[in-house]
């Protein structure tokens, strides 16, 4: 067994996915005339999240790493791991392509959980678009350790795409919160 923290985090995500799918069914997946209903996206995204995260949780319980240490994901190429003893260097034997250990990845996952909960709570105050943009910005700067300007550009582009796709194209009412920055009329 690799680590209970990783399996627990992915199992929690799978449960959240199931809850989203169940909630989407309540709203209706399809409406009159066979058109896509308001519950379609939650059912699709929640179901996909539940299946994928459940699968990853099971794999982590059974001890199957997502990649082999010393392989292409661990360095620049197959020769990168030659002559390097990971145990002597004090490195974790499960380092991803960004150089993060399993413990750091799990910690980052829990950070994102907490930030997402905070963003959900902020929607009623600042509106969906501002909360979403702030979430993307904070994840990019704090969790992914990107530069402030790069994070601001990423957050602005992501927020603009969400506004364009859901607010303008699909005419989905996005909550404006107390600030009124949204698309709900």
GROMACS elastic network, one bead per residue, 0.5 to 0.9 nm:
[ bonds ]
;  ai    aj funct       b0    kb
    1     4     6  0.77403   500
    1    60     6  0.71232   500
    1    61     6  0.52722   500
    1    62     6  0.57119   500
    1    64     6  0.87001   500
    2     6     6  0.82158   500
    2     7     6  0.86143   500
    2    60     6  0.60917   500
    2    61     6  0.63537   500
    2    62     6  0.75003   500
    2    63     6  0.50987   500
    2    64     6  0.80730   500
    2    65     6  0.83101   500
    3     6     6  0.58485   500
    3     7     6  0.68028   500
    3     8     6  0.88261   500
    3    60     6  0.71890   500
    3    61     6  0.72388   500
    3    63     6  0.83657   500
    3   102     6  0.89073   500
    4     7     6  0.51840   500
    4     8     6  0.59056   500
    4     9     6  0.85078   500
    4    60     6  0.82033   500
    4    61     6  0.72822   500
    5     8     6  0.50926   500
    5     9     6  0.61131   500
    5    10     6  0.86789   500
    5   103     6  0.86017   500
    5   106     6  0.68955   500
    6     9     6  0.51986   500
    6    10     6  0.63035   500
    6    11     6  0.84946   500
    6    57     6  0.71694   500
    6    60     6  0.69197   500
    6    61     6  0.85466   500
    6   102     6  0.81710   500
    6   103     6  0.85116   500
    6   105     6  0.86036   500
    6   106     6  0.59169   500
    6   109     6  0.89171   500
    7    10     6  0.53026   500
    7    11     6  0.59426   500
    7    12     6  0.84900   500
    7    54     6  0.88004   500
    7    56     6  0.76067   500
    7    58     6  0.71075   500
    7    59     6  0.82911   500
    7    60     6  0.57288   500
    7    61     6  0.61273   500
    8    11     6  0.50195   500
    8    12     6  0.60261   500
    8    13     6  0.85921   500
    8    57     6  0.72216   500
    9    12     6  0.51539   500
    9    13     6  0.63520   500
    9    14     6  0.87335   500
    9    53     6  0.88546   500
    9    57     6  0.78979   500
    9   106     6  0.75153   500
    9   109     6  0.74329   500
    9   110     6  0.74634   500
   10    14     6  0.61735   500
   10    15     6  0.86979   500
   10    50     6  0.89973   500
   10    52     6  0.88942   500
   10    53     6  0.51235   500
   10    54     6  0.65469   500
   10    55     6  0.86595   500
   10    56     6  0.67107   500
   10    57     6  0.51728   500
   10    58     6  0.88862   500
   11    15     6  0.63089   500
   11    16     6  0.86844   500
   11    50     6  0.83640   500
   11    53     6  0.64708   500
   11    54     6  0.58101   500
   11    55     6  0.89599   500
   11    56     6  0.84259   500
   11    57     6  0.57011   500
   11    58     6  0.84588   500
   12    15     6  0.51177   500
   12    16     6  0.62836   500
   12    17     6  0.86319   500
   12    53     6  0.84627   500
   12    54     6  0.88604   500
   13    17     6  0.61347   500
   13    18     6  0.86419   500
   13    49     6  0.71717   500
   13    50     6  0.68940   500
   13    53     6  0.62381   500
   13    54     6  0.79991   500
   14    18     6  0.62516   500
   14    19     6  0.86656   500
   14    46     6  0.82141   500
   14    47     6  0.85729   500
   14    48     6  0.89924   500
   14    49     6  0.60624   500
   14    51     6  0.68757   500
   14    52     6  0.76421   500
   14    53     6  0.51261   500
   14    54     6  0.53606   500
   14    55     6  0.89104   500
   14    57     6  0.85505   500
   15    18     6  0.50139   500
   15    19     6  0.61904   500
   15    20     6  0.86277   500
   15    49     6  0.89021   500
   15    50     6  0.64968   500
   15    53     6  0.89155   500
   15    54     6  0.84718   500
   16    19     6  0.50367   500
   16    20     6  0.61946   500
   16    21     6  0.86298   500
   16    46     6  0.73798   500
   16    49     6  0.81759   500
   16    50     6  0.73640   500
   17    20     6  0.50889   500
   17    21     6  0.61841   500
   17    22     6  0.86010   500
   17    42     6  0.84819   500
   17    43     6  0.84979   500
   17    45     6  0.72962   500
   17    47     6  0.59223   500
   17    48     6  0.74429   500
   17    49     6  0.51312   500
   17    51     6  0.82776   500
   17    53     6  0.85364   500
   18    21     6  0.50664   500
   18    22     6  0.61161   500
   18    23     6  0.85411   500
   18    43     6  0.84292   500
   18    46     6  0.57546   500
   18    47     6  0.61861   500
   18    49     6  0.79128   500
   18    50     6  0.56350   500
   18    51     6  0.88153   500
   19    22     6  0.50802   500
   19    23     6  0.60869   500
   19    24     6  0.85089   500
   19    46     6  0.72578   500
   19    50     6  0.89867   500
   20    23     6  0.50673   500
   20    24     6  0.60601   500
   20    25     6  0.86761   500
   20    42     6  0.55311   500
   20    43     6  0.64780   500
   20    45     6  0.78671   500
   20    47     6  0.78348   500
   21    24     6  0.50280   500
   21    25     6  0.63249   500
   21    26     6  0.88322   500
   21    39     6  0.81065   500
   21    40     6  0.87189   500
   21    41     6  0.86257   500
   21    42     6  0.54497   500
   21    44     6  0.69933   500
   21    45     6  0.74098   500
   21    47     6  0.56550   500
   21    50     6  0.86597   500
   22    25     6  0.52087   500
   22    26     6  0.65954   500
   22    42     6  0.83381   500
   22    43     6  0.69688   500
   22    46     6  0.82626   500
   22    47     6  0.89267   500
   23    26     6  0.51396   500
   23    27     6  0.67341   500
   23    28     6  0.89908   500
   23    39     6  0.74200   500
   23    42     6  0.73470   500
   23    43     6  0.76604   500
   24    27     6  0.52059   500
   24    28     6  0.63928   500
   24    29     6  0.67541   500
   24    38     6  0.73451   500
   24    40     6  0.64042   500
   24    41     6  0.74252   500
   24    43     6  0.50359   500
   24    44     6  0.86140   500
   24    46     6  0.84159   500
   25    28     6  0.50791   500
   25    29     6  0.58991   500
   25    39     6  0.57791   500
   25    40     6  0.77022   500
   25    42     6  0.81799   500
   25    43     6  0.64899   500
   26    29     6  0.82178   500
   26    39     6  0.71491   500
   27    30     6  0.89837   500
   27    37     6  0.75518   500
   27    38     6  0.60445   500
   27    40     6  0.84261   500
   28    31     6  0.67709   500
   28    36     6  0.86698   500
   28    37     6  0.56809   500
   28    38     6  0.62890   500
   28    40     6  0.70621   500
   29    35     6  0.87715   500
   29    36     6  0.62990   500
   29    38     6  0.64348   500
   29    41     6  0.80259   500
   29    42     6  0.87548   500
   29    43     6  0.73188   500
   30    33     6  0.83334   500
   30    34     6  0.58167   500
   30    35     6  0.55721   500
   30    38     6  0.76530   500
   30    39     6  0.75593   500
   30    40     6  0.68679   500
   31    34     6  0.57782   500
   31    35     6  0.54180   500
   31    36     6  0.62429   500
   31    37     6  0.51097   500
   31    38     6  0.83765   500
   32    35     6  0.64054   500
   32    36     6  0.89032   500
   32    37     6  0.86686   500
   34    37     6  0.85481   500
   36    39     6  0.80906   500
   36    40     6  0.62179   500
   36    41     6  0.87975   500
   37    40     6  0.55887   500
   37    41     6  0.84231   500
   38    41     6  0.71425   500
   38    42     6  0.81333   500
   39    42     6  0.55048   500
   39    43     6  0.61270   500
   39    44     6  0.86069   500
   40    43     6  0.52726   500
   40    44     6  0.61146   500
   40    45     6  0.85396   500
   41    44     6  0.50607   500
   41    45     6  0.58365   500
   41    46     6  0.79958   500
   42    45     6  0.52275   500
   42    46     6  0.54359   500
   42    47     6  0.79318   500
   43    46     6  0.51962   500
   43    47     6  0.56957   500
   43    48     6  0.82862   500
   44    47     6  0.52951   500
   44    48     6  0.60920   500
   44    49     6  0.84979   500
   45    48     6  0.51690   500
   45    49     6  0.59741   500
   45    50     6  0.84844   500
   46    49     6  0.50394   500
   46    50     6  0.59989   500
   46    51     6  0.85751   500
   47    50     6  0.50848   500
   47    51     6  0.61751   500
   47    52     6  0.85789   500
   48    51     6  0.52470   500
   48    52     6  0.60585   500
   48    53     6  0.83128   500
   49    52     6  0.53388   500
   49    53     6  0.57549   500
   49    54     6  0.80106   500
   50    53     6  0.54314   500
   50    54     6  0.57018   500
   50    55     6  0.83380   500
   51    54     6  0.51863   500
   51    55     6  0.60859   500
   51    56     6  0.86930   500
   52    55     6  0.51086   500
   52    56     6  0.62455   500
   52    57     6  0.85999   500
   53    56     6  0.50303   500
   53    57     6  0.60008   500
   53    58     6  0.85351   500
   54    57     6  0.50557   500
   54    58     6  0.62043   500
   54    59     6  0.86207   500
   55    58     6  0.51823   500
   55    59     6  0.62136   500
   55    60     6  0.86819   500
   56    60     6  0.61272   500
   56    61     6  0.86191   500
   56    66     6  0.86317   500
   57    60     6  0.51693   500
   57    61     6  0.62684   500
   57    62     6  0.87258   500
   58    61     6  0.51212   500
   58    62     6  0.62668   500
   58    63     6  0.86702   500
   59    62     6  0.51504   500
   59    63     6  0.62030   500
   59    64     6  0.54522   500
   59    65     6  0.74977   500
   59    66     6  0.82873   500
   60    63     6  0.50606   500
   60    64     6  0.59591   500
   60    65     6  0.68794   500
   60    66     6  0.84598   500
   61    64     6  0.78546   500
   64    67     6  0.84630   500
   65    68     6  0.66938   500
   65    69     6  0.87546   500
   65    94     6  0.78674   500
   67    71     6  0.75310   500
   67    72     6  0.88908   500
   67    73     6  0.71556   500
   67    74     6  0.87994   500
   67    94     6  0.81391   500
   67    96     6  0.83047   500
   68    71     6  0.56320   500
   68    72     6  0.84623   500
   68    73     6  0.78562   500
   68    74     6  0.82218   500
   68    94     6  0.78420   500
   69    72     6  0.85281   500
   69    73     6  0.76671   500
   69    74     6  0.62069   500
   69    81     6  0.86969   500
   69    93     6  0.61755   500
   69    94     6  0.59052   500
   69    95     6  0.70454   500
   69    96     6  0.85114   500
   70    73     6  0.73505   500
   70    74     6  0.52192   500
   70    75     6  0.70392   500
   70    77     6  0.88429   500
   70    78     6  0.74953   500
   70    79     6  0.89020   500
   70    80     6  0.74505   500
   70    81     6  0.51505   500
   70    82     6  0.83907   500
   70    93     6  0.85950   500
   70    94     6  0.89929   500
   70    95     6  0.88419   500
   71    74     6  0.55066   500
   71    75     6  0.70627   500
   71    77     6  0.72537   500
   71    78     6  0.60928   500
   71    79     6  0.89814   500
   71    80     6  0.83998   500
   71    81     6  0.75407   500
   72    75     6  0.57391   500
   72    76     6  0.65534   500
   72    77     6  0.51804   500
   72    78     6  0.59818   500
   72    80     6  0.84316   500
   72    97     6  0.83135   500
   73    76     6  0.78456   500
   73    77     6  0.81522   500
   73    95     6  0.82868   500
   73    96     6  0.62036   500
   73    98     6  0.87386   500
   74    77     6  0.80792   500
   74    80     6  0.80229   500
   74    81     6  0.78506   500
   74    94     6  0.85035   500
   74    95     6  0.63332   500
   74    96     6  0.59442   500
   74    97     6  0.53664   500
   74    98     6  0.83872   500
   74    99     6  0.76032   500
   75    78     6  0.76621   500
   75    79     6  0.84953   500
   75    80     6  0.55587   500
   75    81     6  0.71447   500
   75    96     6  0.88965   500
   75    97     6  0.68470   500
   75    99     6  0.88581   500
   76    79     6  0.78592   500
   76    80     6  0.59306   500
   76    81     6  0.89924   500
   77    80     6  0.54247   500
   77    81     6  0.80748   500
   78    81     6  0.67172   500
   78    82     6  0.79910   500
   79    82     6  0.54685   500
   79    83     6  0.89915   500
   80    83     6  0.84439   500
   80    84     6  0.81971   500
   81    84     6  0.55434   500
   81    85     6  0.81591   500
   81    86     6  0.88342   500
   82    85     6  0.84495   500
   84    87     6  0.89376   500
   84    88     6  0.84038   500
   84    89     6  0.79815   500
   85    88     6  0.54501   500
   85    89     6  0.63829   500
   85    90     6  0.88803   500
   85    91     6  0.89407   500
   86    89     6  0.51748   500
   86    90     6  0.63492   500
   86    91     6  0.54141   500
   86    92     6  0.70110   500
   86    93     6  0.64087   500
   87    90     6  0.52578   500
   87    91     6  0.61819   500
   87    92     6  0.73794   500
   87    93     6  0.73912   500
   88    91     6  0.77328   500
   89    92     6  0.89281   500
   91    94     6  0.84896   500
   91    95     6  0.79284   500
   91   101     6  0.79657   500
   92    95     6  0.61748   500
   92   100     6  0.88106   500
   92   101     6  0.58248   500
   92   102     6  0.75020   500
   92   103     6  0.87723   500
   93   101     6  0.78314   500
   93   102     6  0.86252   500
   94   100     6  0.83540   500
   94   101     6  0.58872   500
   94   102     6  0.59867   500
   95    98     6  0.78045   500
   95    99     6  0.55376   500
   95   100     6  0.53885   500
   95   102     6  0.66337   500
   96    99     6  0.52954   500
   96   100     6  0.55128   500
   96   101     6  0.66198   500
   96   102     6  0.79980   500
   96   105     6  0.88367   500
   97   100     6  0.74841   500
  100   103     6  0.79780   500
  100   104     6  0.57884   500
  100   105     6  0.63869   500
  101   104     6  0.52022   500
  101   105     6  0.62970   500
  101   106     6  0.87207   500
  102   105     6  0.51270   500
  102   106     6  0.62448   500
  102   107     6  0.86152   500
  103   106     6  0.52185   500
  103   107     6  0.61672   500
  103   108     6  0.86076   500
  104   107     6  0.50039   500
  104   108     6  0.60548   500
  104   109     6  0.85466   500
  105   108     6  0.50434   500
  105   109     6  0.61718   500
  105   110     6  0.87713   500
  106   109     6  0.50079   500
  106   110     6  0.63945   500
  106   111     6  0.86634   500
  107   110     6  0.52226   500
  107   111     6  0.62375   500
  107   112     6  0.87556   500
  108   112     6  0.62315   500
  108   113     6  0.86497   500
  108   143     6  0.61022   500
  108   144     6  0.85104   500
  109   112     6  0.51557   500
  109   113     6  0.63282   500
  109   114     6  0.88111   500
  109   143     6  0.89029   500
  110   114     6  0.62717   500
  110   115     6  0.85752   500
  111   114     6  0.51856   500
  111   115     6  0.61031   500
  111   116     6  0.85126   500
  111   139     6  0.84360   500
  111   143     6  0.73360   500
  112   116     6  0.59266   500
  112   117     6  0.84872   500
  112   135     6  0.88533   500
  112   139     6  0.69273   500
  112   143     6  0.77211   500
  113   116     6  0.52131   500
  113   117     6  0.62732   500
  113   118     6  0.86936   500
  114   117     6  0.51485   500
  114   118     6  0.62318   500
  114   119     6  0.86599   500
  115   119     6  0.61226   500
  115   120     6  0.86019   500
  115   135     6  0.66583   500
  115   138     6  0.80842   500
  115   139     6  0.77539   500
  116   120     6  0.61345   500
  116   121     6  0.86109   500
  116   132     6  0.88648   500
  116   135     6  0.68680   500
  117   120     6  0.51021   500
  117   121     6  0.63048   500
  117   122     6  0.86648   500
  118   121     6  0.51345   500
  118   122     6  0.61827   500
  118   123     6  0.88444   500
  118   131     6  0.87037   500
  118   135     6  0.84914   500
  119   123     6  0.63188   500
  119   128     6  0.84010   500
  119   131     6  0.52342   500
  119   132     6  0.67436   500
  119   134     6  0.76722   500
  119   135     6  0.61503   500
  120   123     6  0.53820   500
  120   124     6  0.79585   500
  120   128     6  0.81745   500
  120   131     6  0.73833   500
  120   132     6  0.85959   500
  121   124     6  0.65298   500
  121   125     6  0.78357   500
  121   131     6  0.87585   500
  122   125     6  0.51929   500
  122   126     6  0.59254   500
  122   127     6  0.71274   500
  122   128     6  0.80179   500
  122   130     6  0.87360   500
  122   131     6  0.60317   500
  122   177     6  0.83214   500
  123   126     6  0.54819   500
  123   129     6  0.81098   500
  123   130     6  0.77648   500
  123   131     6  0.56675   500
  123   132     6  0.82796   500
  123   175     6  0.71285   500
  123   176     6  0.76283   500
  123   177     6  0.60255   500
  123   178     6  0.89543   500
  124   127     6  0.57685   500
  124   128     6  0.77695   500
  124   175     6  0.74203   500
  124   176     6  0.74860   500
  124   178     6  0.67044   500
  125   128     6  0.89345   500
  125   131     6  0.87856   500
  125   176     6  0.80972   500
  125   179     6  0.68585   500
  126   129     6  0.80872   500
  126   130     6  0.59626   500
  126   131     6  0.63590   500
  126   175     6  0.89005   500
  126   176     6  0.67608   500
  126   178     6  0.59242   500
  126   179     6  0.54177   500
  126   180     6  0.75429   500
  126   181     6  0.72671   500
  127   130     6  0.56752   500
  127   131     6  0.61380   500
  127   132     6  0.85398   500
  127   174     6  0.77207   500
  127   175     6  0.53290   500
  127   178     6  0.69935   500
  127   179     6  0.66561   500
  127   180     6  0.66690   500
  127   181     6  0.57708   500
  127   182     6  0.62319   500
  128   131     6  0.51373   500
  128   132     6  0.58747   500
  128   133     6  0.84122   500
  128   174     6  0.61515   500
  128   175     6  0.54330   500
  128   176     6  0.62228   500
  128   177     6  0.73071   500
  128   181     6  0.77895   500
  128   182     6  0.67275   500
  129   132     6  0.51192   500
  129   133     6  0.60138   500
  129   134     6  0.84460   500
  129   159     6  0.63085   500
  129   160     6  0.87036   500
  129   162     6  0.79566   500
  129   163     6  0.73033   500
  129   174     6  0.74945   500
  129   175     6  0.80077   500
  129   176     6  0.76775   500
  129   181     6  0.69931   500
  129   182     6  0.64690   500
  130   133     6  0.51129   500
  130   134     6  0.59991   500
  130   135     6  0.84630   500
  130   159     6  0.80549   500
  130   176     6  0.86657   500
  130   181     6  0.73403   500
  130   182     6  0.86126   500
  131   134     6  0.50935   500
  131   135     6  0.60397   500
  131   136     6  0.86715   500
  132   135     6  0.50190   500
  132   136     6  0.62457   500
  132   137     6  0.85674   500
  132   155     6  0.82406   500
  132   158     6  0.86079   500
  132   159     6  0.67995   500
  133   136     6  0.52360   500
  133   137     6  0.61265   500
  133   138     6  0.86443   500
  133   152     6  0.87409   500
  133   154     6  0.89111   500
  133   155     6  0.51407   500
  133   156     6  0.66074   500
  133   157     6  0.89561   500
  133   158     6  0.72137   500
  133   159     6  0.54349   500
  133   160     6  0.89600   500
  134   137     6  0.50217   500
  134   138     6  0.60563   500
  134   139     6  0.84590   500
  134   155     6  0.72294   500
  135   138     6  0.52992   500
  135   139     6  0.60656   500
  135   140     6  0.84215   500
  135   155     6  0.81349   500
  136   139     6  0.52339   500
  136   140     6  0.59941   500
  136   141     6  0.86081   500
  136   151     6  0.78344   500
  136   152     6  0.86830   500
  136   154     6  0.75208   500
  136   155     6  0.52611   500
  136   156     6  0.88352   500
  136   158     6  0.77510   500
  136   159     6  0.84966   500
  137   140     6  0.51462   500
  137   141     6  0.61628   500
  137   142     6  0.83765   500
  137   148     6  0.83330   500
  137   151     6  0.53942   500
  137   152     6  0.59972   500
  137   153     6  0.86470   500
  137   154     6  0.72589   500
  137   155     6  0.51602   500
  137   156     6  0.84796   500
  138   141     6  0.51765   500
  138   142     6  0.55640   500
  138   143     6  0.73376   500
  138   144     6  0.88813   500
  138   151     6  0.79775   500
  138   155     6  0.88994   500
  139   142     6  0.54531   500
  139   144     6  0.62955   500
  139   145     6  0.82410   500
  139   151     6  0.85751   500
  140   143     6  0.59648   500
  140   145     6  0.62633   500
  140   146     6  0.57198   500
  140   147     6  0.82701   500
  140   148     6  0.84837   500
  140   150     6  0.84934   500
  140   151     6  0.54366   500
  140   152     6  0.85862   500
  140   154     6  0.79495   500
  140   155     6  0.81682   500
  141   144     6  0.58102   500
  141   147     6  0.64203   500
  141   148     6  0.63485   500
  141   150     6  0.87006   500
  141   151     6  0.60108   500
  141   152     6  0.88369   500
  142   145     6  0.52461   500
  142   146     6  0.76193   500
  143   146     6  0.83403   500
  145   148     6  0.88603   500
  145   151     6  0.89642   500
  146   149     6  0.84608   500
  146   150     6  0.65968   500
  146   151     6  0.61188   500
  147   150     6  0.53087   500
  147   151     6  0.60606   500
  147   152     6  0.85922   500
  148   151     6  0.50676   500
  148   152     6  0.60721   500
  148   153     6  0.86468   500
  149   152     6  0.50555   500
  149   153     6  0.62523   500
  149   154     6  0.86265   500
  150   153     6  0.51693   500
  150   154     6  0.61851   500
  150   155     6  0.86235   500
  151   154     6  0.50258   500
  151   155     6  0.60574   500
  151   156     6  0.84901   500
  152   155     6  0.51195   500
  152   156     6  0.60345   500
  152   157     6  0.85327   500
  153   156     6  0.50994   500
  153   157     6  0.60533   500
  153   158     6  0.84493   500
  154   157     6  0.52824   500
  154   158     6  0.60456   500
  154   159     6  0.84979   500
  155   158     6  0.51473   500
  155   159     6  0.59821   500
  155   160     6  0.83957   500
  156   159     6  0.51698   500
  156   160     6  0.59676   500
  156   161     6  0.85326   500
  157   160     6  0.50143   500
  157   161     6  0.60949   500
  157   162     6  0.86229   500
  158   161     6  0.51408   500
  158   162     6  0.62518   500
  158   163     6  0.86151   500
  159   162     6  0.51199   500
  159   163     6  0.60930   500
  159   164     6  0.84896   500
  160   163     6  0.50591   500
  160   164     6  0.59684   500
  160   165     6  0.84534   500
  161   164     6  0.50367   500
  161   165     6  0.59146   500
  161   166     6  0.82839   500
  162   165     6  0.52451   500
  162   166     6  0.57577   500
  162   167     6  0.72952   500
  163   166     6  0.55188   500
  163   168     6  0.65198   500
  163   169     6  0.85744   500
  163   174     6  0.84166   500
  163   182     6  0.85271   500
  163   183     6  0.84248   500
  164   167     6  0.56265   500
  164   169     6  0.61027   500
  164   170     6  0.84471   500
  165   168     6  0.60826   500
  165   169     6  0.50864   500
  165   170     6  0.62268   500
  165   171     6  0.83503   500
  165   172     6  0.88556   500
  166   169     6  0.58485   500
  166   171     6  0.59177   500
  166   172     6  0.52643   500
  166   173     6  0.79160   500
  166   174     6  0.78875   500
  167   170     6  0.61410   500
  167   172     6  0.52670   500
  167   173     6  0.64735   500
  167   174     6  0.66952   500
  167   182     6  0.80626   500
  167   183     6  0.59098   500
  167   184     6  0.86925   500
  168   171     6  0.53487   500
  168   172     6  0.78223   500
  168   183     6  0.83907   500
  169   172     6  0.82734   500
  171   174     6  0.87838   500
  171   183     6  0.79346   500
  172   183     6  0.73996   500
  172   184     6  0.77889   500
  173   176     6  0.88237   500
  173   182     6  0.73876   500
  173   185     6  0.73081   500
  174   181     6  0.86325   500
  174   182     6  0.51311   500
  174   184     6  0.54403   500
  175   180     6  0.77915   500
  175   181     6  0.76446   500
  175   182     6  0.53326   500
  175   183     6  0.66791   500
  175   184     6  0.58364   500
  176   179     6  0.62848   500
  176   183     6  0.67456   500
  176   184     6  0.66840   500
  177   180     6  0.53986   500
  177   181     6  0.69455   500
  177   182     6  0.76522   500
  178   181     6  0.81837   500
  179   182     6  0.86257   500
  180   183     6  0.84768   500
  180   184     6  0.86450   500
  181   184     6  0.89338   500
  182   185     6  0.85509   500
